[in-house]
Amino acid sequence: MSKPRPCLPAALSVALLLSAALAQQTVTVRVQVRDYADFTRLTLEASAKLETTLSRTGATLDIQVDSPASLRLQTAPVSSRLVRSINWGRRGGRAILTVELKSSTFTYNAFTAGQPFQLMLDFREGEEEAKPPAGEKVSAPPPIARASAPPASGVRTIVLDPGHGGIECGAKGKLGALEKDVTLAIGLKLKAIIERNLSFRVVMTRDKDTEVSLENRAALANNNDALLFISIHANGSYKKSSNGSETFFLSLNALDEEIRRLAYFENTQAELEDRIAAREEEQDVLRMILWDMAQAAHIRQSSRLAELIQAELNALLGTANRGIKQAPFKVLTEVACPAVLVEVAFLSNPDEERRLVSEGFQNNVAQAIYQGLVSYIRLYPPEGGR
């Protein structure tokens, strides 16, 4: 009579089965390099989550990739002002991506995003800065060097404006998603990232599902002497096929019919009362002209901030690039600092609606806006405290 075989614990059995299944999978890893205005980005994208370790020597940065699955490694041709070459190799059974820079004097920031997994490295020309020790794993966005630490007398303020709220739902998706919920979720995530990594005070026009008038949103920014104002929205269109991300800065004149329609929707969402008297309308026109003159001093910075955020949205989200545009959004006209309005994606598009309610997509949006913000602060370092 044969002896019965000892039974493996259930948890161990499941772990072994999962390990065997992963080993049979093939993960595709793609790498591309792209130059931007003031930095060069290397993006490593994989069809499954990877563990990566960075190690720098002179003008070379090695990225060690660990995965229980087999890897299919792909690269695109490199034509960059900072990166000379990228090459895959193997060392000790592990895949190594070797990035050779054209100069040993460079700095870099590393951060990750999910769905799909992405490791992004932003390279800039300049002296070498202290980086995480060789062998440290990159599994979450590390803190970026704090931008111009403010003096003790005051802290610079960034105002985040999650669109709509309370009885103002904003755009509504066919599957039931509401713009007010999406924008608040993204705003709270962005606030956490900024406070974790930068020496700035973050004020939100709302941090719960409450109604805030457009005038009070702008007043909150002005009363806090805001350095920047970022309004977050989800788009809507009568065309279900409309898709993609776009970022706006102020102009009282909108030539495009769709932009005029969008601005009208955003500006009149709260106006449930009767039309104001003719005299009040004239005063409003005069006030708009005066605020437009005030905003004119910030148009260049607003345009640059919009450009940098839009570039990050394109890189991180994989949404269609609808570009940066000017529009007469009321919430922007009354803010006395550089200000932008981000339309993340279209709730009126069922595919984008599903993405907008996804935790992973919302995290990526927050990370994209943050990266655009960091690039802007490098171009326009704050002076003094607010």
N, C-alpha and C positions, 0 to 999 in steps of 0.2 A: 504494500500500500504506500503510494507516494505521499511525501509530506506536502501539506498545503503551502502555497507561496504566500509570503507576507504581503499584506496589502499596503500600498503607498497611501499616505495621507491625501485626502481629497485636494487640499490646496496645492500640494506638491505635484500631484498629477496634472492639475489644470495648468500650473506654471510650466511644466515640461511640454505639454501640448502646445501652449502658446509660443514657447521658445522654438519648437520645431516648425510651427506654422510661419513664424517670422523668418526663420532661416531659409524657408523656401521662397519667400517673397523677393521681388526685385524692386529696389527703390531707384527711381530715376532722379539724378542730381544734375541740374543745369546751372551754369555759371555764365554771367555776362557782365561787362564793364561799360559804364556810360559816364560821360563827362557832363557836368552841370556848370553853372556860371562860376561858382567859387569852390567846388569840390568835385571829386570823382567817386562814383559809387560802384562797388562790386556787389552784386546780388547773387547769392547761392540759394537756389530754390529746389526743394525736394518734395516728392510725393508722399513722404511720411516724416515724422519728427526725427531729427538727428541730434546727437550730442557732438558739439564741436569744441576744439581747444586751439587757442591761438598762441603762436610763438614767433617772436621777432628777432632777426639778426641782421644788423646793417640795413641794407635796402631791400631785404627779403622778409616777407611775412608768410609763415606756414600755417595752414588751417588743417588740423587733423580731424577727420570725420569718423565717428564711431557709430556703428549700426549693426544689430544682429542680422539684418537682411543683407543680401548681396546688393552691390551698388552698380548702376549703369551710369557712367560718368560722361557728361557732355559739356563742351565749352563752345563759345562763339568767338570769332576772330576779334582780336583786341586792337583798337585804334584809339589811344588815349594820350592825353598830355602828361599824365602822371604815372600810369601803369605801363611798364614795358612788355610784360608777358605773364601768362598764367599757364601752369602745367600741372597735370595730375601725375602722381607717382604713388608708390606703395612703400611703406616702411614698417617692419614688424607685423605684417599682415593687415595694417591699417591704411586707408586711403589718405593721401596728403595732397592738398592743393597748395602749390607754391606760387605766391604772388610776388613778382619782381617789380619794384618801383624804379623809376628813372633816377631817383636821388635818395640818399639815405636820410635826408632831412625832411621828414614828413610826420604828420600826426594822423591819427585815425580814431574813429568812434565805431563801436560795434553794437548792434542791437538786433533783436529777433522779432518775428511776427509769425502768426499761424494762419492756417487754412488758405493756401498751402503753407508749409513751413518755409520760412525765409530767414536767412542770415544776411544782414546788410552791413557793409563796411564803408564808411565815408572817409576818404583820404583827402588831406589838405597839405599844401606845401607849407613848410615851416620847421622849426626846431623840434626835435623829438621830445615828447612829453612823457611823464611817468604813466605807465600803463599797467593793467593787471599782470601779476607775475606769470612767467611762462608756465603753461600747464593748467591755467585756470580755465574752467569750462564756461562757455558762453551759453546760458540757457534763459536769460532774461535781460532786458535792456539795462546795462550798467549806468550809473549816474554819469551824466556829462558834466565836464568842468563847469562849475557855477559861474554864470556870466556876471562879471563886474559886481562883486559882492557889495551891497549898498552900505552906506555909512550908518552908524548907530542912530542918527537923527531921523531916519525914515527908510521905508522899504518901498520899492517901486511896485506898482499895482497893475495887474492884467485883469481885465474884466471879460468873463465868458458869458455869453448870452444864449442859453438854450431857447430856441424859438417857441412861441405860443405857450400854452399852459392853461389850466383851469377849464373854463367853458370854451376856450379857444383851442380847438383840437388841431388846427392846421390841416395839412393834407391827410387824407385817409386812404389806406390801401384797400384793394379789393378783398384781401384776406383778413382785414380788420385792424391792421396796424395803424397807430395814430402818430402823426408827426411829433406831437408834444411829448410822447413817451420816448421816442427814439432820440430826440435831441437832448432830453434831460439825461438819459443814460450815457450818451457820448460825452456830454459836458462834465458829468461827475468823474468819468474815467480820465478825461483830459486834465481836470483840476488835480487829480491825484498824481498824475505823471509830472506835471509842472512843479508841484510842491515837493515831490520827492527828489527832483533833480536840479532845480534852479532856486536861486535866492530871490524869489518874488512872492509877493502876496497875491493870492487869487481871490477875486470877488465874483460871485455868480449873481446874475440878475434874478434867478430863482434856483432853489435847490430842492424843490418839491413841486407837486402838481398844483400850482397856483397861477392865477391870472395876473400879469404885470403889463401895464400899458406901455406902448412904445416910448412915450414921453418919459415915463419913470425909468425905463431901461437906460435911456441916454443920460438922464439926470444922475443915475447911480454911478455911471462912468465918470461924469464930470465932477460930481461931488467927491469922488475918491481920487481925482486928479490922475486918471488912468493913463498909463503909458501906451497901452494897446487895447483895442476892443475887437473881440471875435464873436460874431453871431453865427450860431449853428442851426442849420435847417435841413429838412428833407424835401426834395422837390416834388412837384405834381404837374401833370399836363393832361390836356384832353386827348393827347395822342398816347395810346398805351405803349407804343414802340419807343417813345422817348426814353433815353437812358444816359447814364454817365454822371460825372462830377463836374462842377463849375464853381468858380470863386469870383465874387463881385467886390468892387469898390465903388465909391460914390461918383455919380454924375446925375444932374437933374434932367439931362436929356438922354432918352433911350430911343435909339433908332429902330431897333429890332422889335417887331410886333409881339413876339413871344416873351421878350424881356419886359416890355411894357405891361403885358398881361400878368406876368409873375409879380412885378413890382406892385401892380394894383391890388392883387390878391393879398400880398404880405402887408401892404399899407392900410387896407380897409378892413382887415379881418376883425378889428376891434370896434369898428364904427357901426354900432347897432342903433345909435340915436338918429334923430332927424338931421337933415343937412343944416349946417351952421349958417348964420346970417351972412349977407354979402359983405358987410363991413369986416366981420371976423375972417372971412375968406381972404380979403385984401391984406389983413394983418398977417395971416398965415403965409401968404405969398412973400411978403416983405421979410418975414422971419426966415423963410426958406432961403431967400437970396443972401441974407446976412450969414446964415450958417454955412451956405455954400462957399462964401468968401473965407470963412474960418477954416473950412475943410480944405480949401485950395492949398493952404500951407502944408497939408499932410498928404496931398494926392500922390506925390511921388513915392512916399513911404508906404502908403496904402497899396499902391499898385505893386510895389516890390514884395510886400508881405503876401498879397494875393498870388503873385507869380510863384513864390517859394512854396506856399502851402499847396497850390495846384500841382506843382511838380511832384511833391511827396504823395499826394493822393493818387496821381497816375502810377507812380512806382509801386506803392504798397497795396492798392486796392484792385488793380487790374480792371477798373471801370473805364468806360469810354471817356476820352479827354475832350470836354466841351470848352476848355480854355478859361481865361480870365476875361471878365466883362465889366462894363460900367452900367449902373442902373440907379434910379432915384429911390432907393429904399429909405423910408422915413427914419428908421432906427439908426441909419448911418448919418443922416444929414445933421442930426443934433448932437453928435459926439465930437468933442474937441480934441481928438487925437487920431493917429492912424487907425483905420477901422476897415474890417472886411466882413463879408457875409458868405459863408460856405454852404453851398447846396450839395450835400454829400452824394445823394443818389435819388432815384425816382420811386416814391411810394406808389405812384400810379402804374408802375411797371411791376407785374407780379414776381418776376425773377429777382429784381432788385429789392422788392419788399421783403422777400424771404431773407436776403442777405442783411438788410437793415436791422432786422430783429435778432440777428445772430450775435451772440456774445463775442465771438472771434472777430467778426467784421467790425463791430463797434470798437473793439480794442485797437484794431488796425487803423480805423479812422482817427481815433484819439492820438495814436502814435504818429500818424502822418502829419496831423496839424501841429503836434509838438515839434517834430523834426523841422517843419517849415518855420516855426517860431524860433527855434534855436539858430537856424541859418540867418534869419532876419536880425537877431540880436548880435550876431557876429558882425553883420554889416553896419548896424546902427547901435553901437554899445550905449547903454544908458549913461547919462551924465548926471551925477549928483543923486539925490534921493527924492522920493515922492511919498 
